[in-house]
Structure formats: structure tokens, C-alpha cells
Amino acid sequence: MNLKSTVLLVCVAVIVTACGEAEETPGDAVDTTSRQSQGAPARGDRFGRAAVWAIINEPDPDLGNFKFARVSRFDPDLATRQATIAAESDPNERQTNINPNWMAVCGDNLYVTSYGGNSIEAIDLQSLEVTGRRSGDLADVACVGGDVWALDTSEMAAIRLSADVSNVEATVPFGPPPPSRMLAQGGQLWVIDMFSGVYRIDTAAEQAQEIRIRDDGRAYNLIGIAVVNDKVWVVGQAGPEKALLQVDAASGAVHRRVALAEGSEIGFLLGNKAKLLGAFGGVFIASPDGNGLVRLNPETGEVACTAPIEGAVTALAAGPDAVVVGTSEPGGLHEISPADCAVTASVALEGAVKAIAVSR
């Protein structure tokens, strides 16, 4: 079955249906009932753990083709969209965030935050049931050592939550200014703010170390961070200048600056989050012309290889042995070999990908 046919077999699987009894055949989507025939939540495991998860902003025929962001689950090779977790307009009935923005896999759950909807939800990886929900001014979410952390923008703090998100187990304050992004890398938690601030959070001691970027008086609005081989890279904007910076993790001094083309949309799409990833010993970011993905040498900032994918890069995640890329205009998911940037799998989508997470 080709990719185009696969996309036509998209399964809109609402988690409150009992479609878990349907038999799945290789290459085909899981049969589901319609949204109107929702019943009690399905019990038991419907899927294995390994999957690619994507928040996709795509038209909904039941809502007059109004574009609606939902969480979809794909099998690891992207050949099949296995399920889409629906979000209802009635807050008393919805099964997942009305406007999901960020997500992370931690333990047995997928955690999804909705900044506009002011909430975080825990979704079981295998049953797709929502197992917990918490309201609050919560933005990004990350997993460190099996613990789920979220950014509380009203408190200007990183908070550690219980697995069912019902309790705040730790609070690490920082700022002002308010935080804009969080990263879990190498067992550490990193946070950036909107005015040249980088924070390395010791999750065990529950303390934050501030690293203020020093670059000839420039004040950067930071919107992305990656850490590779103890090298810290950030994406920021100072006036009209947009740049990718390698920053000293102790002093904040800028060791290298990779200028991003004026007017470039690198990393400045969908919620002002830079599409920047540190993985497999490289730094991955959208190419300067807005199409394709480049891998940079983290030591020199030079381009190591380019992935020729169509569309603007809107999301990045690291899988077990590949980089997963989400795009818009056209929308799609793409699997990229980290060694040579070869495209090893792709699936076309009707909408833009806002975020990606990978469970193993």
C-alpha cells in the first residue's frame, strides 16, 4: 500500500469507544466508531508502547473543516496512523486538550499541555485513556529520570508533577522574565527565558543555576535550546538579527554564532518555539531557505548534511535510530537518518504538525 493510500485510511479513533476489539491488519488503520456513538472508555492495552505521536492541526469535517489540533498516534515506521485522540468542544466531555501544544513521553504516559487551554493531561500510552488532568498556566513539558516536569508560567517555575499530574511534588523558581522553553537532555533539565537567560536545573537538589548570555551587549529573545556533547546551543533574536548561538555553559559567553537569514522563518513557527534538536551527536535545525533540515557539527557549527524534505520544518524529535520531522505547507511526517540525512520514510498529512514525541 502506498503512502497516499495509507493517508486516506486515516482512523479517527476516539478514546471513549470500544474499538479496541477490532483486529488490526498490517498496513491498515484500526476501525473505530463515530464520535456520536461514544461509549465507556476502552479498557486494556490497545497498542504496544512503540509509536510516533504528533499534534496535527488539520481540518475536521464534523466541524465544517475548521482546523483543529489533535494528538495522533502512528506506528514507528509511519506507515499507519493508528489512532487520533479526539477533543470535544464541551469541557465537561472532552477527552484531551482542546488545543494541545507540547507533549512528552514519561513512564507509561504521554503528557500533553495546552497553553491556551491552561492544562496538562496524562494519556496512557497503550490504552489511550486520559488518566489524569490538571489545570494551570502550564507551557512546555519534559521528562527527566522518569519524572514529568512542566513550566508554570504564572509562578515562573519548573514544577515536578506526580504521574497522574494531581500533585506538585517539587517547585524550582526562576525569573523574571518568564520562561519560553524547556529541554530534558542527558538527565538534566534546561529552561530558557525571553531575555538571554538560560537555566540549568539540578532536579535532585531542586535548584536552578542561571547562565546569562553575554554577546557584546545583545539581548536575545530565546526560543530554542539544544545540548550536544556538553555544548549548549540556543536560537534567539536580537532586534532584526536571528542567530543560532553556541554558549559557554558556565559563563554564558558566546563561542560561535551562526547567522540565520533575515526574514527566515527558521524555528519561528507555531507558538514561537524554535525547531531545534540536539541528538545523535549533531544539531538539527531547519535549513535557511525554510525547506529541508540540516545537521550541524556541534563543534564548528558547519553543515554536515541536508535532508531534502518538502515543507517548512515545524517539529523535531529523536527516535531510537532516526530523527522524526514534522512539516507544514505541505504537512507531513518524515523519518531522517541522522548519519547522512537521508529520508527513510514519509507520510503526507492535511495539516501542520505542531509537536512530536516518540515512545519506545
VOGU-3710 file (C-alpha; in Angstrom, 3 decimals, decimal comma):
1> mnlkstvllv> 0,000/0,000/0,000  1,492/3,409/-0,932  1,645/6,375/1,411  -1,135/8,225/-0,328  -3,481/5,282/0,158  -2,400/4,974/3,747  -3,274/8,581/4,460  -6,749/8,019/3,014  -7,229/5,282/5,574  -6,754/7,662/8,496
11> cvavivtacg> -8,507/6,337/11,585  -10,169/8,869/13,822  -10,190/6,741/16,978  -11,929/8,365/19,929  -10,611/7,007/23,192  -14,048/6,512/24,689  -15,122/3,978/22,066  -14,738/0,253/22,451  -12,905/-0,196/19,192  -10,027/-1,927/20,952
21> eaeetpgdav> -11,637/-5,234/19,970  -11,187/-4,556/16,253  -8,467/-6,607/14,622  -5,620/-4,632/13,124  -4,009/-5,874/9,944  -0,586/-4,691/8,770  -0,794/-1,520/6,700  -4,437/-0,826/7,604  -5,873/1,610/10,135  -7,874/0,434/13,132
31> dttsrqsqga> -11,659/0,517/12,652  -13,453/2,888/15,004  -16,973/4,011/15,708  -18,106/7,554/15,032  -17,834/10,384/17,527  -21,602/10,330/18,020  -21,550/6,723/19,231  -19,040/7,159/22,024  -19,461/4,804/24,964  -17,459/3,917/28,049
41> pargdrfgra> -13,660/4,141/27,875  -11,996/1,104/26,311  -10,137/-0,986/28,891  -6,870/-2,812/28,495  -3,964/-2,259/26,134  -4,919/-1,443/22,565  -1,404/-0,871/21,263  2,210/-1,580/22,033  4,438/1,091/23,557  6,472/1,941/20,456
51> avwaiinepd> 4,917/4,771/18,466  5,358/8,221/16,968  2,954/10,797/18,421  2,116/14,034/16,632  -0,044/17,066/17,359  -1,563/17,891/13,985  -3,567/20,997/13,146  -5,892/19,685/10,440  -9,451/20,211/9,176  -12,307/18,383/10,893
61> pdlgnfkfar> -15,268/17,539/8,609  -17,561/17,379/11,652  -16,707/20,995/12,454  -17,117/22,461/8,988  -13,468/21,658/8,162  -12,336/24,107/10,839  -8,711/23,301/11,621  -8,432/21,560/14,947  -5,301/20,373/16,767  -5,409/16,765/17,930
71> vsrfdpdlat> -2,975/14,132/19,101  -2,459/11,264/16,641  -0,557/8,029/17,084  1,459/6,462/14,241  3,290/3,187/14,144  7,093/3,563/14,389  7,714/3,380/10,624  4,973/5,981/9,931  3,125/3,577/7,618  -0,143/3,689/9,579
81> rqatiaaesd> -1,959/6,295/11,628  -3,257/4,019/14,342  -5,479/6,408/16,259  -6,432/10,030/16,815  -7,455/11,145/20,276  -10,452/13,429/19,893  -11,025/16,672/21,768  -14,594/17,771/22,367  -15,721/21,404/22,447  -17,649/20,793/25,692
91> pnerqtninp> -15,037/20,974/28,506  -17,120/18,527/30,570  -16,882/15,891/27,858  -13,610/16,402/26,049  -11,114/13,580/26,166  -7,933/15,560/25,624  -6,781/19,159/25,491  -8,848/21,387/23,253  -5,709/22,984/21,795  -2,643/20,846/22,562
101> nwmavcgdnl> 0,743/22,489/22,024  3,514/20,461/23,682  3,954/16,855/24,751  6,471/14,414/26,186  6,631/10,686/26,899  7,401/9,782/30,509  6,969/6,338/32,057  3,704/4,803/30,906  2,101/8,079/29,856  2,105/10,688/27,150
111> yvtsyggnsi> 1,827/14,133/28,755  0,127/16,841/26,714  -0,065/20,505/27,661  -2,338/23,168/26,268  -1,083/26,678/26,943  -4,262/28,333/25,653  -6,370/25,733/27,460  -4,293/26,062/30,644  -3,979/22,367/31,378  -1,873/19,220/31,263
121> eaidlqslev> -3,166/15,702/30,722  -1,679/12,244/31,192  -2,638/9,744/28,480  -1,853/6,048/28,857  0,471/5,002/26,026  -1,305/1,719/25,334  -4,972/2,143/26,255  -5,137/5,813/25,158  -7,193/6,621/28,246  -6,749/10,002/29,887
131> tgrrsgdlad> -5,532/9,023/33,350  -5,112/12,483/34,863  -5,692/16,159/34,236  -4,520/19,351/35,921  -5,385/22,991/35,261  -2,862/25,817/35,424  -0,789/28,234/33,363  1,383/25,409/32,076  3,529/25,565/28,973  6,263/23,152/27,946
141> vacvggdvwa> 6,624/19,637/29,367  9,626/17,294/29,670  10,721/14,026/31,286  13,838/13,648/33,445  14,723/10,366/35,121  11,167/9,088/34,892  9,709/12,291/36,398  7,431/14,654/34,495  8,222/18,377/34,656  6,219/21,318/33,325
151> ldtsemaair> 6,731/25,068/33,067  4,368/27,063/35,269  4,424/30,488/33,624  2,359/32,247/36,285  4,730/31,103/39,054  7,795/31,411/36,783  8,928/27,990/37,910  9,576/24,457/36,768  7,321/22,044/38,629  7,637/18,286/39,079
161> lsadvsnvea> 4,288/16,531/38,935  3,054/13,168/40,130  2,470/10,585/37,403  -1,260/11,342/37,355  -0,464/15,129/37,450  -2,705/15,563/40,512  0,085/16,787/42,814  3,008/19,194/42,570  5,938/17,346/44,135  8,640/19,995/43,662
171> tvpfgpppps> 8,918/23,630/42,571  12,081/25,262/41,219  11,583/29,030/40,779  13,485/31,314/38,426  12,957/34,591/36,596  11,546/37,031/35,837  11,454/37,250/32,855  9,003/34,467/32,000  10,251/31,132/30,614  9,716/30,226/26,986
181> rmlaqggqlw> 11,054/26,670/26,517  12,187/23,615/28,460  14,513/20,782/27,473  15,383/17,457/29,076  18,802/16,300/27,918  21,317/13,911/29,420  19,464/13,624/32,703  19,364/17,408/33,145  16,608/19,974/32,762  17,253/23,220/30,892
191> vidmfsgvyr> 14,987/26,273/30,681  15,327/29,426/28,567  13,583/32,759/29,014  12,741/35,576/26,650  15,698/37,795/27,584  19,009/35,967/27,187  18,545/33,699/30,209  19,475/30,018/30,290  18,833/27,955/33,437  20,360/24,572/34,215
201> idtaaeqaqe> 18,141/22,884/36,780  19,503/20,339/39,225  16,388/18,196/39,553  17,786/16,278/42,549  18,726/19,381/44,551  15,731/21,278/43,122  17,855/24,332/42,332  18,376/26,438/39,214  21,693/27,847/38,001  21,280/30,951/35,858
211> irirddgray> 23,504/31,444/32,814  23,068/34,918/31,310  24,217/35,116/27,675  26,954/37,670/27,047  27,349/38,707/23,421  28,582/42,296/23,001  25,552/43,790/24,691  22,988/41,970/22,563  19,827/40,913/24,398  18,307/37,828/22,805
221> nligiavvnd> 14,721/36,656/22,867  15,489/32,948/23,245  13,089/30,456/21,710  15,051/27,224/21,334  17,776/25,194/23,035  19,765/22,038/22,283  22,603/20,422/24,237  25,077/18,117/22,457  28,344/16,798/23,904  28,064/19,356/26,722
231> kvwvvgqagp> 27,794/22,114/24,108  24,819/24,431/24,624  23,168/25,849/21,501  20,313/28,359/21,554  18,227/30,120/18,921  17,465/33,756/19,598  16,596/37,094/18,078  18,214/40,450/18,901  16,372/43,174/17,010  16,247/42,116/13,347
241> ekallqvdaa> 19,103/39,649/13,812  18,280/35,977/14,205  21,066/33,600/15,158  21,998/30,158/16,388  24,500/30,585/19,230  26,896/28,203/20,934  27,055/29,340/24,556  29,521/28,554/27,324  27,535/26,583/29,909  29,402/28,238/32,789
251> sgavhrrval> 29,976/31,866/31,788  27,316/32,485/29,127  29,948/33,710/26,670  29,109/33,102/23,006  31,718/30,878/21,346  30,080/30,612/17,921  27,317/32,418/16,087  25,523/31,030/13,023  23,556/33,848/11,424  20,060/32,987/10,256
261> aegseigfll> 18,907/34,735/7,119  16,938/37,953/7,607  13,265/37,189/7,139  13,928/33,485/7,628  11,255/31,506/9,408  13,779/29,131/10,946  12,316/27,966/14,185  9,838/30,834/14,438  6,687/28,886/13,642  3,676/27,697/15,603
271> gnkakllgaf> 3,852/29,105/19,085  7,248/30,817/18,799  9,148/27,615/19,521  12,408/27,095/17,714  12,615/23,867/15,808  15,981/22,852/17,162  17,144/19,392/18,236  20,341/18,015/19,710  20,602/14,271/19,052  22,889/11,577/17,630
281> ggvfiaspdg> 25,905/13,832/18,181  24,563/16,621/15,950  22,468/19,780/15,995  19,413/19,656/13,722  17,579/22,791/12,566  15,517/23,927/9,586  17,569/24,999/6,574  17,906/28,741/5,893  15,519/28,722/2,921  12,729/27,284/5,082
291> nglvrlnpet> 12,590/23,914/3,312  14,527/20,891/4,432  16,536/20,058/7,512  20,248/20,463/8,153  22,574/18,709/10,575  25,293/20,907/12,038  28,593/19,821/13,528  28,206/20,814/17,211  31,907/21,633/17,470  32,105/24,012/14,492
301> gevactapie> 28,557/24,937/13,520  29,247/23,829/9,941  26,631/21,959/7,900  27,300/18,204/7,894  24,362/17,139/5,711  20,953/18,281/4,458  17,670/16,350/4,346  15,708/17,306/1,206  12,198/17,314/2,631  9,389/19,467/1,312
311> gavtalaagp> 7,662/21,988/3,548  8,600/24,196/6,490  10,001/22,322/9,498  7,612/22,764/12,431  8,569/19,972/14,857  11,525/17,689/15,641  12,026/14,651/17,863  14,619/11,928/18,285  13,558/8,316/17,826  15,620/5,211/18,674
321> davvvgtsep> 17,643/5,422/15,456  16,212/8,328/13,451  15,157/11,958/13,617  11,415/12,466/13,129  10,477/15,721/11,408  7,077/17,403/11,176  6,286/19,926/8,447  3,633/22,322/7,210  2,733/23,524/3,699  2,653/20,701/2,879
331> gglheispad> 2,025/18,887/6,124  3,822/15,637/6,753  5,923/13,409/8,976  9,371/12,295/7,843  11,956/9,899/9,247  15,539/11,067/8,685  18,736/9,042/9,000  20,913/11,036/11,436  24,172/9,930/9,796  23,591/11,171/6,244
341> cavtasvale> 20,203/12,985/6,443  18,610/10,501/4,027  14,809/10,435/4,133  13,857/6,866/5,047  10,068/7,231/5,474  7,391/9,883/4,894  3,639/10,271/5,237  1,596/13,161/3,853  -0,883/14,963/6,113  -3,615/17,519/5,518
351> gavkaiavsr> -2,432/19,835/8,291  0,638/21,240/10,003  2,487/19,249/12,667  2,841/21,251/15,895  4,800/18,802/18,062  6,220/15,264/18,020  7,041/12,712/20,723  8,393/9,168/20,404  7,621/6,269/22,747  9,738/3,110/22,750
//
